[in-house]
Structure formats: structure tokens, C-alpha cells
Amino acid sequence: GQPLGPRRLSLKPVPKLPNMEEFLHEALVKVKKQARGCLAPELCFQAVRAATQRPFAEGVRRERELFQVLLTSGQAQALQYAFFAERAVHRWAIPSGASWSSAAPQPVRTAAVIGLGTMGQGIVTSLVKANIPVVALEQDMEYLNKGRKAVMLLLEREAMKMQGGAQALDFHNPARLQFTVDLDLLRDVDLVIEAVFENMALKKEIFQKLSKICKPGALLCTNTSALNIDEIASATSRPQQVIGTHFFSPAHVMRLLEIIYGRHTSPAAIATAMQLAKALKKVGVVVGNCFGFVGNRMMFPYVQQAVFLLEEGSSPEAVDQVIEDFGFKIGPFRMSDLAGLDVGWRSRKDQGLTGPSLPAGTPARQRQGQRYSPLPDLLCEQGRFGQKTGQGWYRYQKAGGRTATPDPWLHNFLSQYRDTHRIKTRFIDQEEILERCLFSLINEGFAILAEGIASGPEHLD
């Protein structure tokens, strides 16, 4: 019995909710936390708020103003650049002249992963999710069982996020996922990813065995984060099949896959690794071989500056906050705790920067004529490796804990350290923290470009 006149929503008054202000305040706090440093989500929020407070036409006008602000912002340009850069990296080229347009990938129907530590677990999970049957290998039964438990837990979690759940992944099926200590089971796989810890002798020993066991066409990949690909390849009879596939931790989450070619790596091997990245829904970036490649090489001076800031008077939480407010998902110290401080420590010991091979009489805060901070080494000597031990730059509720809380022990340790080395502390403002960390990152990027390790700025970004 109602008249059928036009019922325009835009002409109706906006209904008033009793707890509108409270609701909007909560929403804003949530948006700010999820999108730190990002303009757009916050302006979207302002547009919605305008719609609750003003008539329709005014709300639309306000939205238009906010849109104009975003349209002309530096962030819009940066996001558009990032969008196209991510697509440009599919088109790789190397100095020899080989490129994406001329190299054909080999099919990857089956894969194997050697080493079921944090990295190996994540890589196995990624392969299972991509529907590639995997053989997961460890050195003995104890490590195998530990690794299997961790992998199964990760897969259960991933399955819960998917429609169709565990059936969709089918990871209890041995034809899809097999755990073993027997290298002979790798005879027929199309691709092997080695993910044991960063030790050159160990990696070379594994690659020597693989080149005897695997079929001639199999691709031999190493997940090293810094070691020389050519030296690893020298242990095999087929250096053209050896390539670096550097996953970032946690490997089943992070979208970047750094693909490192050596002196002898064939174009087909590069194309196959890029194809694998695509199958794993990751962004593959082809880069050259140098210490730390691109990702970690740029990280070294960035984290180093962050540590220098601590020496001079800052704290881990102050530095992390500035970097995270700027828009990074995680600051340098929380990142180090997550990855494990022992990883960098092992690498510095291998380079002779610390540990027993350091010549007697070396100044504490200098190496090879350059400024050096022994702080991370001192933490490791105390057994503080980050999340895995429950203590690093921060304190965690338990070993393996995820929630970082500032640690009074560390603050005390830092002030003793400054006294020992007669470092006069000073107040360091946010701008200095941001510039010193980011400029060192950017400058290293330019050096990498100048050396031709990356073929374009998009690859670095």
C-alpha cells in the first residue's frame, strides 16, 4: 500500500548511530596501525566519516577533494611505479646477451628440498601449495622428524586459510610430499633446492653428491643468502645447471625470490627458476653474483647504520619505530630478531670480522680501516639470537615467542658498552635515524647498479 515514487537513497537523511564517534575512533586506530605511513587508507576513512556527518552532495564533494590530494601525491606516483616495476622484472637480461625473450624454461614436475630448518620448512610449504610434488630430505632421523613436524604444522595452517582446506593441499599423500634421509630418492626430480645453513664446505659437499645422483637435466639450486654461486657450482660436473634461488624468511609468506646466475649458469636454468617463481606466486628477480647479492648486500649497510645509532645513544625500539612509522612493515632490529642474529654472526666469523680468526690487537670498533660495531657479536656471545632464544635486541615471552618488548637488560648493556668505549651519548632525532638508515640502503643500491649486478633500478626496488 505504499506509493511507488522514486526512492533515492541520496535524498534520505543519514541515520544517526548512538556510538558513532566511538566506532569511528576505533576504525581510525585500526587503519593507522594496518597502513602505517600510507596516505590512501586514512583518506578513505575521512571520506567515509564525511558521509556520516554531512548531506550526500557535500559528502561526495569532500570525497572528490580527498581523491585529488591522493591523485597528485608522491605516494600515488610511487605505487604506480612499484606496480609497473614488479611487472618489468619478468623481462630479465644478463650481460652475455641472453634474455627472457630467447630462453625457454624446462618443465618442473617434481622438486626436492635439502635441509628442513626454518628456510627449508617454508620452501617445502611453498612447493606443496603450488601443487609440485616434493621430496624433503634431512641428514638424520632426528632432524627429519623435527622438520616433518614443523612442515606439517605450517601446512595445516595454510590449509585452514584455503577453501577446501586440507583436501585442497592433500599433503598427507606421500606422492605429493615425502620425507626421507636417503639421497638416492632424488634421482628423478627436475629441481633440487639446497637449504642447509651457510657453510661453504657443507654446500660444496652436497652439490658434489647431487651432481652424481641427479639426472643430467636437473636444476641444482642453492638458497644461500650471500655465498659465492660460482664456488658452489665448482663442486659439480654441471655448473651450467647451478643457480641461486634465495628465498626470504619466512619463505612461504615473503613474495620475493632472488634468482642469482653464476658465470656458467645457462639461460635455460634462469628461465626455469623464473618459471618456478611464477608457479610459487612469487616475484622472481634475476641478479648477478656478488657477496650478499642484492637483497642482503643492501641490508648490510642499513642494519649497520641502525647499530651505529645505538652506539651513539638511540635504542632498538626508537629506531624501529621511526622506520615502521615511515612505512616499513618491520624495523631493522625486530627484523634481525626474526631472522636470527646467529645467521649474520656466522657470516662475520667466516669473513674473519670476528671470532677466533680475528688477528690479535685489532681495534674493537674498526675493521679494514672502516668503522665497525661489535654489538651484534657481543649479543650472540651472550646466546641472544633473537626470537628463537627468546632474547635478542628485544625480549620475548619465551623462546620462539613473537611479541617483542623492550629489554632493560639491553639498555643497561648499551650504557656499559658506551662507557667502556668512551662514547658520549646524545639525543638522536627521527629525521637523522630515517636518513642514516635509508640513505645507506639507497647508496648501496647505486653501487650495485654501477657494478652491473642488477640490470635496472626496478630490480633493486
Summary of the structure (lengths in Angstrom):
residues: 461
radius of gyration: 25.8
end to end distance: 63.5
largest distance: 97.4
contacts: 1393
relative contact order: 0.08
helix: 51%
strand: 10%
